[in-house]
Amino acid sequence: MKQYEAVIKTMEENGGFATLGFLYQKVLKVPEVEWKTKTPFASIRRIVQDERFFFKIKPGLWALKDWRNKLPQAFRSDKIVSDKTKEEFNHSYYQGLLVEIGNLKGYKTFVPNQDKNKNFLNKKLKDIINIGEFCKFSYNHIIHKAQTIDVSWFNTRKMPDAFFEIEYSTNFHNAFLKFVEFQDFNVRMFVVADNIRGKEFQDKLNLSAFIPIQTRVKFLSYDKLSDWHSKIYESSIIEKQIFY
């Protein structure tokens, strides 16, 4: 079997699509395929860019051309998809990437209760987070606000390490207002959005109301997030080969 055929086979078994991180885990395990290269992950990235067989759905997410009409509606560029459907797909997709990154980095991961039944590709978000209850790290009014954060990472002491808010079309104010509540905690705070919204993010953050968090909230683009997701899978696989 050729290398590109192994990628096709892996995608077919996953419903016609896959993230790069998923491909890194599965493709190299396909039997009867030789990877005579020191950079198999780079080879996989090159293969999925072959337009004869694959197309890009989102940053870090690829699909088979032959499966285009079989994919869920939100995945399909040939269908008229409502803005609401696009927003829901984007939101839960990037939530899922953040949860998987957090899991690989050894954090306790959580999404709001109202999001747990939302789809992350062919799974539910509740199936990939690793804690069912939000960690009670402070007063009730702070916990009430914190547990609405799109993705939360907690350390082994059940204290918040990182909060992520995903902004598809809103104006960042709600995210910043939430983050102001956590200015007294040693928690990293991120807004995830399209790269073209970077200037808008900074302009809004520079408002005087947000002075307490202006140096603490970081902008994370969709492209950077997807790259982070694939790279951490790559490094975790290499570490397992070295240490286990």
Secondary structure, DSSP 8 states (H G I E B T S, - for coil): --HHHHHHHHHHHTTSEEEHHHHHHHGGGSTT----SS-HHHHHHHHHT-TTTEEEEETTEEEEGGGGGGS-GGG-TTS---HHHHHHHHHHHHHHHHHHHHHHTT-EEE--GGGTTSEETTEEGGGT-S-SS----S-HHHHHHHTTSSEEEE-TTS-EEEEEEE-SSS-SHHHHHHHHTTTTS--EEEEEE-GGGHHHHHHHHTSGGGGGGTTTEEEEEHHHHHHHHHHHHHHHHHHHHHH-
